[in-house]
Amino acid sequence: MSPRASLGGPDPAHVVAVTRAWVERAVIGLNLCPFARAAQQRGRVRYVHSAARDAGALLDDFCNEALRLVAAEPSGIETTLLILPQVLGDFADYNDFLDVADAALEALGCTGVLQVASFHPDYRFEGTAADDIGNATNRSPWPILQLLREDSVEVAVRAMPESASIYEANIATLQALGAEGWERLRAQCVRDAEASRLSAAPPASRPPARDR
C-alpha cells in the first residue's frame, strides 16, 4: 500500500489539516527546520490546497500564490505552502517541475525575492536509497511547493551561526527515531487533523423540548 493511501481523499480541509499537523509534529517538533517555529507561532504561514490535476493548472496556482506573497506584508504572510494532493505524485515529475517553478519566478520578476523549497512523500536525496530514513527530512504528506522570502531566509541564516550543521543534526534525529517511529508520527498527524476537525465542528443542535 502506498504511504499516501492512509491519508484519505483530497478533501481540502483534510489536506490542510494533515499538512499543518506535519509542520507542527515533524518540521517543528523534530526541529528539522529551526526557522519554521516563529512563522508558525505568529500565524504567518499560508496553507493553500491546490485543486490542480495537471502541470498547467498547477503553474497558474503557483504564479498566483507567488504574486500574492510578494504583494503581502511579511507580518501577514511570511511563507506559503502550496499543497498538491492531485498532481506530481511521481517524484521524478515533481523534481522536473521545480525547474518550471524557478523559471516562473524569473518570468514574474521574483528571482532574488522568492525561492522554492521542495517537499514530497517520496523525496529522495541524490545518492541515497529510497528507504534511507534521512530522506524523511523532506518527506511531506503530499507534494508541496513552499514559497519563501529571500530576505527572511537570509535573516534566519544570520541568526543561526551553525546553519550548515542543520542537515547533519536532522539525519541524527531521524536515525534515532527510526522508520517505525516515523510511521507512528505520520499516523499521529492524521489523528491530529481529525481531532482538529472535530473540535472545530459546531455542536450538534438539539431538538426543541416538547411542551408537557
C-alpha positions in Angstrom: 0.0 0.0 0.0 1.3 3.5 -0.9 2.2 5.7 2.2 -0.4 8.2 0.9 -3.2 5.7 0.8 -3.9 6.1 4.6 -4.1 9.8 4.3 -7.6 9.8 2.9 -9.0 11.7 -0.1 -8.2 15.1 -1.3 -10.8 16.9 0.8 -9.2 20.4 1.1 -9.8 20.9 4.8 -8.3 17.4 5.5 -5.3 18.1 3.3 -4.5 21.4 5.0 -5.1 19.9 8.5 -2.8 17.0 8.0 -0.1 19.3 6.5 -0.4 21.7 9.4 -0.1 18.7 11.8 3.0 17.6 9.9 4.6 21.0 10.2 3.8 21.0 14.0 5.0 17.4 14.7 7.8 16.8 12.2 9.2 20.1 10.9 8.9 21.9 14.3 8.5 19.1 16.7 11.7 17.3 15.5 13.4 20.7 14.9 14.0 19.7 11.2 13.8 23.4 10.3 14.8 25.7 13.2 13.5 28.7 11.2 9.9 27.4 11.0 8.7 27.8 14.5 8.5 31.6 14.6 6.4 31.9 11.4 4.1 29.2 12.5 3.6 30.6 16.0 2.9 34.1 14.7 0.3 32.8 12.2 2.3 33.9 9.2 2.2 30.6 7.3 -0.3 30.4 4.5 -1.5 26.9 3.7 -3.1 26.5 0.3 -4.8 23.5 -1.2 -4.3 23.3 -4.9 -7.1 21.5 -6.9 -4.8 21.3 -9.9 -4.8 18.0 -11.8 -2.2 18.9 -14.4 1.0 20.9 -14.6 -0.7 23.8 -16.5 -3.3 24.4 -13.8 -0.6 24.0 -11.1 1.6 26.6 -12.7 -1.3 29.0 -12.6 -1.8 28.3 -8.9 1.9 28.7 -8.3 2.2 32.0 -10.0 -0.9 33.4 -8.3 0.5 32.4 -4.9 3.9 33.9 -5.7 2.3 37.2 -6.7 0.1 37.2 -3.6 3.1 36.6 -1.3 5.1 39.4 -2.9 2.2 41.8 -2.5 1.6 40.9 1.1 3.4 42.3 4.1 5.8 39.8 5.9 3.8 40.5 9.1 0.8 39.0 7.3 2.3 36.2 5.2 5.9 35.1 5.8 5.7 31.9 3.7 3.3 29.9 1.6 2.8 26.1 1.4 1.1 25.2 -1.8 -0.1 21.6 -1.3 -0.7 19.3 -4.3 -2.8 16.3 -3.5 -3.8 15.5 -7.1 -0.7 16.3 -9.2 3.0 15.4 -9.3 2.6 12.3 -7.2 5.6 10.8 -9.1 8.8 12.2 -7.5 10.6 12.4 -10.9 7.8 14.5 -12.3 7.8 16.7 -9.2 11.5 17.2 -9.5 11.2 18.2 -13.1 8.5 20.8 -12.2 10.9 22.5 -9.8 12.7 23.9 -12.9 9.4 25.1 -14.2 8.7 26.8 -10.9 12.1 28.5 -10.9 11.6 29.7 -14.5 8.2 31.1 -13.5 9.6 33.1 -10.6 12.2 34.6 -13.1 9.4 35.4 -15.6 7.4 37.1 -12.7 10.5 39.2 -11.7 10.7 37.3 -8.4 14.2 36.0 -8.8 16.2 37.1 -5.7 12.8 37.9 -4.0 11.3 34.4 -3.6 12.7 30.9 -3.6 11.1 27.4 -3.6 11.7 24.7 -1.0 10.6 21.2 -2.0 8.8 18.5 -0.1 7.3 15.3 -1.4 6.1 12.0 0.1 8.8 10.1 -1.9 11.5 12.7 -1.6 14.9 11.2 -2.3 18.2 13.0 -2.0 20.7 12.2 -4.8 22.9 9.2 -4.0 20.6 7.8 -1.3 18.5 4.6 -1.2 14.7 5.0 -1.3 14.4 3.7 2.2 17.1 5.9 3.7 15.5 7.5 6.8 17.4 10.7 6.1 15.1 11.4 3.1 12.3 12.0 5.7 13.7 15.5 6.3 11.9 16.5 3.1 9.0 14.0 3.1 5.6 15.5 3.5 2.1 14.1 3.5 1.5 15.3 -0.1 3.8 17.1 -2.6 4.4 20.7 -1.5 5.9 23.7 -3.1 6.9 26.1 -0.4 7.4 29.8 -1.3 10.0 31.5 0.9 11.0 35.2 1.0 14.7 35.5 0.3 15.0 38.3 2.9 13.5 36.0 5.5 15.9 33.2 4.7 18.9 35.5 4.9 17.8 36.8 8.3 17.2 33.3 9.6 20.6 32.1 8.4 22.3 35.0 10.1 20.6 34.2 13.3 21.9 30.6 13.1 25.7 30.7 13.1 25.9 27.0 12.5 23.1 26.6 10.0 25.3 24.4 7.8 25.1 21.7 10.5 21.3 21.5 10.4 21.3 18.7 7.9 23.7 16.6 9.9 21.6 17.2 13.1 18.4 16.2 11.2 19.9 12.9 10.0 20.9 12.1 13.6 17.4 12.9 14.8 15.7 10.7 12.2 18.1 7.8 12.7 17.3 7.9 16.4 13.6 8.0 15.5 13.8 5.1 13.0 11.4 4.1 10.3 8.8 2.8 12.7 8.9 6.0 14.7 8.5 8.0 11.5 5.4 6.0 10.5 3.9 6.5 14.0 4.5 10.2 13.6 2.8 10.2 10.2 -0.2 8.4 11.7 -0.4 10.8 14.6 -0.6 13.7 12.1 -3.7 12.2 10.6 -5.2 11.7 14.1 -4.3 15.3 15.0 -6.1 16.5 11.8 -9.2 14.5 12.6 -9.2 15.8 16.2 -8.8 19.4 14.9 -11.7 18.9 12.6 -14.0 17.5 15.3 -13.1 20.3 17.8 -13.8 22.9 15.1 -17.2 21.4 14.2 -20.2 23.3 15.6 -22.0 21.4 18.4 -24.9 19.3 17.2 -28.2 21.1 17.6 -30.7 19.6 20.0 -34.4 19.3 19.0 -36.7 21.7 20.8 -38.2 20.4 24.0 -41.8 19.3 23.8 -44.4 21.0 25.8 -45.8 18.8 28.6 
